[in-house]
Amino acid sequence: MRIYLDNCCYNRPYDEQGQLRIRLETEAKLRIQHLMRIGVVEYAWSDILTHEVSFNPIKRRRQLIFDWRMNAIVDIAAEWDVVLRGKEFQSLGLKPKDALHLASALKAECDWFITTDTGILKKVGNIERMRVGNPIDFVMTEEDGALWK
């Protein structure tokens, strides 16, 4: 199982936890993070993720998120094919950065693209062989599978 978390997922645990949805997404993301750490789930990184994380204004958070890059199974460069595929996703109404995240995840051959961005979730369904959902979707869908045994 290979996944791609976009920048908002990496930042979710640092968000204000007053809303139930945010707390639930945080708990699900922390479960996913545990699976990533122990190697049950492979994950991909990308140039666009590096770019977005570099703008995190809080140095400690920025570094903690960057630390995940070291164990990614693949790091997708923003090469021409990724940019062209991103342009296709922009035609769905996605912002350029969001489109590049999706294109990077597809190039990395991810099974899941995980995001807490409702704009992406409303505009994009599953793409080709990749499921698109939030951390809760992933945890709930995969809980009966091999990830939990």
C-alpha positions in Angstrom: 0.0 0.0 0.0 1.4 3.3 -1.0 -0.1 6.7 0.0 0.5 10.4 -0.6 -0.3 12.9 2.1 -0.7 16.5 1.0 0.6 19.4 3.0 -2.6 20.0 4.9 -2.5 16.4 6.3 1.0 16.9 7.6 -0.2 20.1 9.3 -3.5 18.7 10.6 -2.1 17.8 14.1 -1.0 21.4 14.5 -4.4 22.9 13.7 -6.7 24.2 16.5 -8.5 21.0 17.6 -11.8 22.7 18.7 -13.9 21.2 15.9 -14.8 17.6 15.9 -13.9 17.0 12.3 -10.4 18.4 12.8 -9.9 16.2 15.9 -11.1 13.1 14.1 -8.9 13.9 11.1 -6.0 14.5 13.4 -6.5 11.1 15.1 -6.8 9.4 11.8 -3.7 11.1 10.5 -1.7 10.1 13.6 -2.8 6.5 13.0 -1.6 6.7 9.4 1.6 8.3 10.6 2.2 5.3 12.9 1.7 3.0 10.0 4.2 5.0 7.9 6.7 5.0 10.7 6.6 1.2 11.2 6.7 0.6 7.5 3.3 -1.0 7.1 2.4 1.8 4.6 4.8 3.2 2.0 4.5 6.9 1.3 5.6 9.3 -1.4 7.0 12.8 -1.2 7.3 15.4 -4.0 8.9 18.6 -5.0 5.6 20.4 -4.6 5.4 19.1 -1.0 8.9 20.3 -0.3 8.0 23.7 -1.7 4.8 24.1 0.4 6.4 22.8 3.6 9.3 25.3 3.1 6.8 28.1 3.6 5.6 26.9 7.0 6.3 29.9 9.2 7.0 27.9 12.4 10.5 26.5 12.1 10.0 23.5 14.5 6.8 22.4 12.6 8.5 22.9 9.3 11.4 20.7 10.4 9.2 18.0 11.9 7.3 17.7 8.6 10.5 17.7 6.5 11.8 14.8 8.6 9.2 12.6 7.0 10.9 13.1 3.6 13.8 10.9 4.6 11.8 7.7 4.7 9.6 8.3 1.7 9.8 5.4 -0.7 9.9 7.8 -3.6 10.5 11.6 -4.1 8.8 12.8 -7.2 10.4 15.7 -9.1 8.3 18.3 -10.8 9.3 17.2 -14.3 7.5 18.0 -17.5 5.2 14.9 -17.3 4.1 15.9 -13.8 3.5 19.5 -14.8 1.4 18.4 -17.9 -0.7 16.1 -15.8 -1.1 18.8 -13.2 -2.5 21.1 -16.0 -5.1 18.4 -16.7 -6.2 18.5 -13.1 -6.4 22.2 -13.1 -9.1 21.9 -15.7 -11.2 20.3 -12.9 -11.0 23.6 -11.1 -8.1 22.7 -8.8 -5.5 25.2 -7.8 -2.1 24.7 -9.4 -0.4 23.4 -6.3 -3.2 21.0 -5.6 -3.1 19.7 -9.1 0.7 19.1 -8.9 0.2 17.1 -5.7 -2.3 14.8 -7.4 -0.1 14.5 -10.5 2.9 13.6 -8.2 0.9 11.0 -6.4 -0.1 9.3 -9.6 3.4 9.3 -10.9 4.5 7.7 -7.6 1.9 5.0 -8.2 0.1 5.7 -5.0 -3.0 3.7 -4.0 -4.4 6.6 -2.0 -4.2 10.4 -2.2 -5.0 11.7 1.3 -6.0 15.3 2.0 -8.0 17.3 4.4 -8.7 20.0 1.8 -12.4 20.0 1.2 -11.9 21.9 -2.1 -10.0 19.0 -3.5 -12.4 16.4 -2.0 -15.4 18.2 -3.6 -13.8 18.5 -7.1 -12.0 15.2 -7.4 -13.3 11.7 -7.1 -11.1 8.6 -7.4 -8.6 9.0 -10.2 -7.7 6.0 -12.4 -6.3 3.5 -9.9 -5.9 5.9 -7.0 -8.5 6.6 -4.3 -8.9 10.1 -3.1 -10.1 10.8 0.4 -9.4 12.3 3.8 -7.5 10.6 6.6 -10.8 9.3 8.2 -11.8 7.7 4.8 -8.5 5.9 4.6 -8.6 4.6 8.2 -12.2 3.5 7.9 -11.8 1.9 4.5 -8.6 0.0 5.4 -9.4 -1.0 8.9 -10.7 -4.4 7.9 -7.7 -5.0 5.6 -4.2 -6.2 6.2 -3.1 -2.9 7.7 -4.8 -3.7 11.0 -3.6 -7.3 11.4 
